Structures are given as structure tokens and as C-alpha cells.
Amino acid sequence: MIWSGLAPVLCGFVQFFGHGIYVNIKLKSFYNPGVATNVFGWITIGVVYIHLILINNMMDLWIWLFAVAWMTVFFFLNFILIEQIFLGNKNSPYPFDPDEMKRFNVEKKLELTKQ
């Protein structure tokens, strides 16, 4: 059952590229709220989890492969299918509140990235 914990831990490491790099490039900023959650939550827990399973010799190559496969399925279902296809609809009945989009000049920064 190690793979069932390893897959979300690996997701947390991959999310660093989304929250820590991609979003900040798009918003031309150094920080966004997802960075703190990722660095102090997911990555910290992930490092401890992987350290414990490695020092206790609890896994082999097949567990790593299965965890990566499960992480890939999870990413597709969650981030591509749900977030991008279902919730990413510009005509969604649940848009972001206009006040939220005006904070920190997000609206202006997103307009600049479209050019």
C-alpha cells in the first residue's frame, strides 16, 4: 500500500512546477498562495514520507512505477478533466467573483500575458 501514499506525494512535488514556477511566470510575481501550501505542506510531508520508506527499505522499482502510473491517472482526472474541461469553461455558471480578479492587479497581469 506504499504506492497509495507515494502517488499523492509525487503529485505534490510536480505541483511545485505549477504553483511555484508557472503561475508566478504568468502573473509576473514571486509568490502566490499555492506556493506556501506546496512548499510547507506537500513538499515537507513528501520528503519525510520518502525518507521513511527509503530508510526502512519498504519499496522496490515496481512500487515506484505503480505510484507514478497512479499519479498520472490522478493528474489527468483531476487537473485535466475536471479543472480544465469541466470547470475551465468560460461560460461557467460559477465564475470568479469580479472583486477577487481585481486583487493584486491579477486582471491586468493576465491581460498582458494574452498579448
N, CA and C atoms as a LAMMPS dump frame, in Angstrom:
ITEM: TIMESTEP
0
ITEM: NUMBER OF ATOMS
345
ITEM: BOX BOUNDS ff ff ff
-5.0000000000000000e+02 5.0000000000000000e+02
-5.0000000000000000e+02 5.0000000000000000e+02
-5.0000000000000000e+02 5.0000000000000000e+02
ITEM: ATOMS id mol type element x y z
1 1 1 N 0.803 -1.204 0
2 1 2 C 0 0 0
3 1 3 C 0.85 1.274 0
4 2 1 N 2.161 1.127 -0.034
5 2 2 C 3.043 2.286 -0.05
6 2 3 C 2.736 3.185 -1.256
7 3 1 N 2.432 2.591 -2.402
8 3 2 C 2.157 3.355 -3.617
9 3 3 C 0.993 4.323 -3.44
10 4 1 N 0.005 3.946 -2.597
11 4 2 C -1.173 4.802 -2.424
12 4 3 C -0.829 6.094 -1.684
13 5 1 N 0.24 6.098 -0.922
14 5 2 C 0.715 7.327 -0.29
15 5 3 C 1.762 8.024 -1.14
16 6 1 N 2.525 7.242 -1.886
17 6 2 C 3.592 7.804 -2.699
18 6 3 C 3.043 8.61 -3.88
19 7 1 N 1.943 8.164 -4.463
20 7 2 C 1.369 8.87 -5.619
21 7 3 C 0.987 10.313 -5.285
22 8 1 N 0.233 10.589 -4.209
23 8 2 C -0.06 11.995 -3.904
24 8 3 C 1.175 12.784 -3.48
25 9 1 N 2.142 12.124 -2.875
26 9 2 C 3.388 12.799 -2.516
27 9 3 C 4.093 13.263 -3.795
28 10 1 N 4.159 12.403 -4.787
29 10 2 C 4.764 12.777 -6.061
30 10 3 C 3.97 13.896 -6.736
31 11 1 N 2.637 13.858 -6.612
32 11 2 C 1.784 14.945 -7.135
33 11 3 C 2.192 16.269 -6.509
34 12 1 N 2.451 16.251 -5.229
35 12 2 C 2.862 17.465 -4.535
36 12 3 C 4.156 18.023 -5.083
37 13 1 N 5.104 17.139 -5.406
38 13 2 C 6.367 17.597 -5.99
39 13 3 C 6.135 18.196 -7.377
40 14 1 N 5.296 17.559 -8.168
41 14 2 C 5.006 18.053 -9.511
42 14 3 C 4.257 19.387 -9.445
43 15 1 N 3.391 19.534 -8.453
44 15 2 C 2.632 20.779 -8.327
45 15 3 C 3.532 21.983 -8.063
46 16 1 N 4.71 21.745 -7.539
47 16 2 C 5.623 22.872 -7.323
48 16 3 C 5.89 23.61 -8.637
49 17 1 N 6 22.86 -9.729
50 17 2 C 6.249 23.496 -11.022
51 17 3 C 5.055 24.337 -11.456
52 18 1 N 3.851 23.895 -11.109
53 18 2 C 2.665 24.676 -11.435
54 18 3 C 2.524 25.897 -10.557
55 19 1 N 2.54 25.683 -9.239
56 19 2 C 2.337 26.792 -8.3
57 19 3 C 3.58 27.657 -8.137
58 20 1 N 4.724 27.04 -8.071
59 20 2 C 5.933 27.785 -7.771
60 20 3 C 6.587 28.438 -8.971
61 21 1 N 6.333 27.911 -10.165
62 21 2 C 7.012 28.448 -11.339
63 21 3 C 6.012 28.99 -12.371
64 22 1 N 5.147 28.126 -12.904
65 22 2 C 4.255 28.507 -13.997
66 22 3 C 3.325 29.668 -13.631
67 23 1 N 2.619 29.562 -12.51
68 23 2 C 1.683 30.62 -12.117
69 23 3 C 2.424 31.928 -11.866
70 24 1 N 3.57 31.858 -11.24
71 24 2 C 4.334 33.078 -10.977
72 24 3 C 4.849 33.72 -12.264
73 25 1 N 5.207 32.925 -13.246
74 25 2 C 5.61 33.485 -14.541
75 25 3 C 4.418 34.182 -15.184
76 26 1 N 3.257 33.514 -15.18
77 26 2 C 2.051 34.09 -15.78
78 26 3 C 1.641 35.386 -15.092
79 27 1 N 1.731 35.432 -13.76
80 27 2 C 1.317 36.618 -13.016
81 27 3 C 2.458 37.613 -12.816
82 28 1 N 3.631 37.27 -13.327
83 28 2 C 4.815 38.123 -13.156
84 28 3 C 4.997 38.493 -11.684
85 29 1 N 4.986 37.465 -10.856
86 29 2 C 5.123 37.674 -9.411
87 29 3 C 6.101 36.656 -8.84
88 30 1 N 6.465 36.888 -7.607
89 30 2 C 7.37 35.973 -6.918
90 30 3 C 6.591 34.951 -6.094
91 31 1 N 5.371 35.318 -5.693
92 31 2 C 4.611 34.496 -4.762
93 31 3 C 3.147 34.438 -5.152
94 32 1 N 2.521 33.299 -4.9
95 32 2 C 1.068 33.158 -4.97
96 32 3 C 0.671 32.219 -3.845
97 33 1 N -0.589 32.22 -3.409
98 33 2 C -0.975 31.431 -2.231
99 33 3 C -0.662 29.938 -2.319
100 34 1 N -0.634 29.376 -3.501
101 34 2 C -0.347 27.957 -3.635
102 34 3 C 1.087 27.582 -3.311
103 35 1 N 2.003 28.543 -3.38
104 35 2 C 3.421 28.255 -3.116
105 35 3 C 3.626 27.831 -1.666
106 36 1 N 3.067 28.579 -0.722
107 36 2 C 3.25 28.252 0.697
108 36 3 C 2.665 26.886 1.014
109 37 1 N 1.475 26.625 0.509
110 37 2 C 0.84 25.322 0.742
111 37 3 C 1.705 24.204 0.188
112 38 1 N 2.233 24.424 -0.999
113 38 2 C 3.04 23.389 -1.626
114 38 3 C 4.351 23.17 -0.901
115 39 1 N 5.084 24.244 -0.634
116 39 2 C 6.408 24.11 -0.03
117 39 3 C 6.332 23.636 1.418
118 40 1 N 5.46 24.263 2.215
119 40 2 C 5.405 23.915 3.637
120 40 3 C 4.485 22.734 3.935
121 41 1 N 3.644 22.379 2.985
122 41 2 C 2.748 21.243 3.176
123 41 3 C 3.201 20.026 2.398
124 42 1 N 2.916 20.033 1.091
125 42 2 C 3.177 18.868 0.253
126 42 3 C 4.639 18.456 0.211
127 43 1 N 5.519 19.398 -0.034
128 43 2 C 6.93 19.026 -0.185
129 43 3 C 7.52 18.558 1.148
130 44 1 N 7.179 19.238 2.221
131 44 2 C 7.69 18.83 3.537
132 44 3 C 7.211 17.427 3.892
133 45 1 N 5.927 17.18 3.737
134 45 2 C 5.375 15.848 4.02
135 45 3 C 5.999 14.82 3.079
136 46 1 N 6.151 15.196 1.811
137 46 2 C 6.709 14.277 0.82
138 46 3 C 8.131 13.862 1.122
139 47 1 N 8.941 14.805 1.526
140 47 2 C 10.341 14.49 1.852
141 47 3 C 10.397 13.522 3.031
142 48 1 N 9.6 13.776 4.052
143 48 2 C 9.577 12.885 5.227
144 48 3 C 9.067 11.505 4.834
145 49 1 N 7.985 11.455 4.039
146 49 2 C 7.406 10.173 3.61
147 49 3 C 8.427 9.34 2.829
148 50 1 N 9.036 9.954 1.841
149 50 2 C 10.011 9.218 1.028
150 50 3 C 11.227 8.814 1.862
151 51 1 N 11.68 9.692 2.736
152 51 2 C 12.809 9.358 3.615
153 51 3 C 12.488 8.121 4.459
154 52 1 N 11.298 8.093 5.053
155 52 2 C 10.926 6.957 5.909
156 52 3 C 10.815 5.654 5.135
157 53 1 N 10.221 5.698 3.942
158 53 2 C 10.094 4.436 3.206
159 53 3 C 11.434 3.974 2.644
160 54 1 N 12.339 4.904 2.368
161 54 2 C 13.657 4.501 1.871
162 54 3 C 14.536 3.929 2.983
163 55 1 N 14.572 4.588 4.154
164 55 2 C 15.451 4.083 5.222
165 55 3 C 14.938 2.772 5.806
166 56 1 N 13.628 2.518 5.668
167 56 2 C 13.061 1.26 6.16
168 56 3 C 12.978 0.205 5.059
169 57 1 N 13.544 0.535 3.884
170 57 2 C 13.605 -0.429 2.779
171 57 3 C 12.226 -1.025 2.473
172 58 1 N 11.232 -0.162 2.325
173 58 2 C 9.843 -0.601 2.176
174 58 3 C 9.345 -0.62 0.734
175 59 1 N 10.21 -0.329 -0.231
176 59 2 C 9.704 -0.304 -1.598
177 59 3 C 10.742 -0.764 -2.603
178 60 1 N 10.235 -1.118 -3.786
179 60 2 C 11.114 -1.524 -4.875
180 60 3 C 10.708 -0.768 -6.139
181 61 1 N 11.301 -1.123 -7.266
182 61 2 C 11.048 -0.42 -8.519
183 61 3 C 9.577 -0.483 -8.926
184 62 1 N 8.908 -1.623 -8.699
185 62 2 C 7.509 -1.776 -9.104
186 62 3 C 6.59 -0.824 -8.339
187 63 1 N 6.9 -0.595 -7.09
188 63 2 C 6.09 0.348 -6.307
189 63 3 C 6.262 1.757 -6.857
190 64 1 N 7.492 2.135 -7.192
191 64 2 C 7.726 3.451 -7.802
192 64 3 C 6.957 3.577 -9.115
193 65 1 N 7.037 2.556 -9.956
194 65 2 C 6.349 2.597 -11.249
195 65 3 C 4.835 2.674 -11.078
196 66 1 N 4.29 1.889 -10.155
197 66 2 C 2.85 1.902 -9.918
198 66 3 C 2.417 3.263 -9.366
199 67 1 N 3.217 3.841 -8.474
200 67 2 C 2.893 5.152 -7.902
201 67 3 C 2.915 6.23 -8.986
202 68 1 N 3.878 6.186 -9.874
203 68 2 C 3.944 7.165 -10.967
204 68 3 C 2.756 6.985 -11.908
205 69 1 N 2.383 5.738 -12.194
206 69 2 C 1.218 5.483 -13.048
207 69 3 C -0.053 6.015 -12.395
208 70 1 N -0.232 5.752 -11.1
209 70 2 C -1.42 6.231 -10.396
210 70 3 C -1.43 7.756 -10.331
211 71 1 N -0.271 8.365 -10.123
212 71 2 C -0.184 9.821 -10.099
213 71 3 C -0.594 10.389 -11.459
214 72 1 N -0.181 9.764 -12.538
215 72 2 C -0.523 10.217 -13.881
216 72 3 C -2.033 10.148 -14.105
217 73 1 N -2.65 9.057 -13.688
218 73 2 C -4.112 8.923 -13.794
219 73 3 C -4.795 10.001 -12.967
220 74 1 N -4.322 10.214 -11.744
221 74 2 C -4.905 11.225 -10.864
222 74 3 C -4.785 12.62 -11.481
223 75 1 N -3.605 12.936 -12.008
224 75 2 C -3.411 14.244 -12.637
225 75 3 C -4.371 14.432 -13.797
226 76 1 N -4.507 13.411 -14.627
227 76 2 C -5.422 13.527 -15.762
228 76 3 C -6.852 13.754 -15.285
229 77 1 N -7.306 12.925 -14.356
230 77 2 C -8.689 13.05 -13.88
231 77 3 C -8.946 14.381 -13.194
232 78 1 N -8.044 14.779 -12.327
233 78 2 C -8.27 15.971 -11.528
234 78 3 C -7.952 17.265 -12.281
235 79 1 N -6.754 17.387 -12.789
236 79 2 C -6.314 18.66 -13.343
237 79 3 C -6.719 18.874 -14.797
238 80 1 N -6.792 17.825 -15.568
239 80 2 C -7.166 17.999 -16.972
240 80 3 C -8.676 17.879 -17.127
241 81 1 N -9.228 16.753 -16.745
242 81 2 C -10.65 16.51 -16.965
243 81 3 C -11.529 17.449 -16.143
244 82 1 N -11.315 17.509 -14.855
245 82 2 C -12.196 18.312 -14.002
246 82 3 C -11.883 19.799 -14.099
247 83 1 N -10.636 20.191 -13.826
248 83 2 C -10.318 21.62 -13.792
249 83 3 C -10.341 22.277 -15.166
250 84 1 N -9.719 21.681 -16.147
251 84 2 C -9.611 22.336 -17.446
252 84 3 C -10.864 22.18 -18.305
253 85 1 N -11.438 20.99 -18.331
254 85 2 C -12.568 20.757 -19.231
255 85 3 C -13.892 21.159 -18.581
256 86 1 N -14.158 20.652 -17.373
257 86 2 C -15.453 20.947 -16.753
258 86 3 C -15.511 22.316 -16.102
259 87 1 N -14.501 22.668 -15.306
260 87 2 C -14.529 23.936 -14.579
261 87 3 C -13.872 25.074 -15.348
262 88 1 N -13.126 24.765 -16.388
263 88 2 C -12.435 25.795 -17.153
264 88 3 C -13.299 26.454 -18.218
265 89 1 N -14.561 26.139 -18.24
266 89 2 C -15.483 26.701 -19.215
267 89 3 C -15.693 28.191 -18.944
268 90 1 N -15.435 29.046 -19.942
269 90 2 C -15.596 30.493 -19.756
270 90 3 C -17.052 30.887 -19.545
271 91 1 N -17.979 30.032 -19.929
272 91 2 C -19.398 30.314 -19.742
273 91 3 C -19.957 29.588 -18.52
274 92 1 N -19.088 29.251 -17.603
275 92 2 C -19.493 28.525 -16.397
276 92 3 C -20.493 29.34 -15.577
277 93 1 N -21.458 28.673 -14.957
278 93 2 C -22.387 29.386 -14.083
279 93 3 C -21.733 29.765 -12.748
280 94 1 N -20.475 29.384 -12.551
281 94 2 C -19.758 29.669 -11.302
282 94 3 C -18.476 30.453 -11.581
283 95 1 N -18.574 31.664 -12.105
284 95 2 C -17.352 32.42 -12.403
285 95 3 C -16.703 32.944 -11.126
286 96 1 N -15.436 33.341 -11.261
287 96 2 C -14.767 34.004 -10.143
288 96 3 C -15.464 35.326 -9.872
289 97 1 N -15.543 35.698 -8.63
290 97 2 C -16.112 36.981 -8.262
291 97 3 C -15.232 38.091 -8.838
292 98 1 N -15.82 39.114 -9.452
293 98 2 C -15.001 40.191 -10.039
294 98 3 C -14.056 40.851 -9.03
295 99 1 N -14.472 40.964 -7.777
296 99 2 C -13.586 41.551 -6.761
297 99 3 C -12.322 40.715 -6.571
298 100 1 N -12.472 39.399 -6.647
299 100 2 C -11.311 38.516 -6.499
300 100 3 C -10.323 38.704 -7.649
301 101 1 N -10.835 38.899 -8.838
302 101 2 C -9.961 39.048 -10.003
303 101 3 C -9.27 40.407 -10.038
304 102 1 N -9.78 41.376 -9.295
305 102 2 C -9.17 42.708 -9.269
306 102 3 C -8.071 42.83 -8.224
307 103 1 N -8.037 41.915 -7.278
308 103 2 C -6.995 41.962 -6.249
309 103 3 C -5.617 41.759 -6.864
310 104 1 N -4.654 42.455 -6.346
311 104 2 C -3.248 42.303 -6.739
312 104 3 C -3.023 42.495 -8.242
313 105 1 N -3.91 43.241 -8.885
314 105 2 C -3.808 43.52 -10.33
315 105 3 C -3.789 42.255 -11.186
316 106 1 N -4.452 41.206 -10.744
317 106 2 C -4.464 39.94 -11.487
318 106 3 C -5.053 40.132 -12.872
319 107 1 N -6.152 40.879 -12.957
320 107 2 C -6.807 41.098 -14.243
321 107 3 C -5.829 41.715 -15.252
322 108 1 N -5.108 42.734 -14.825
323 108 2 C -4.164 43.427 -15.688
324 108 3 C -3.009 42.503 -16.078
325 109 1 N -2.513 41.736 -15.128
326 109 2 C -1.402 40.833 -15.4
327 109 3 C -1.806 39.75 -16.381
328 110 1 N -3.032 39.237 -16.257
329 110 2 C -3.495 38.199 -17.183
330 110 3 C -3.703 38.771 -18.582
331 111 1 N -4.119 40.007 -18.679
332 111 2 C -4.278 40.647 -19.986
333 111 3 C -2.918 40.775 -20.684
334 112 1 N -1.894 41.101 -19.923
335 112 2 C -0.558 41.237 -20.502
336 112 3 C -0.04 39.922 -21.056
337 113 1 N -0.419 38.807 -20.432
338 113 2 C 0.071 37.501 -20.896
339 113 3 C -0.619 37.064 -22.178
340 114 1 N -1.783 37.633 -22.491
341 114 2 C -2.514 37.263 -23.71
342 114 3 C -1.897 37.917 -24.944
343 115 1 N -1.127 38.979 -24.74
344 115 2 C -0.556 39.729 -25.879
345 115 3 C 0.639 39.027 -26.458
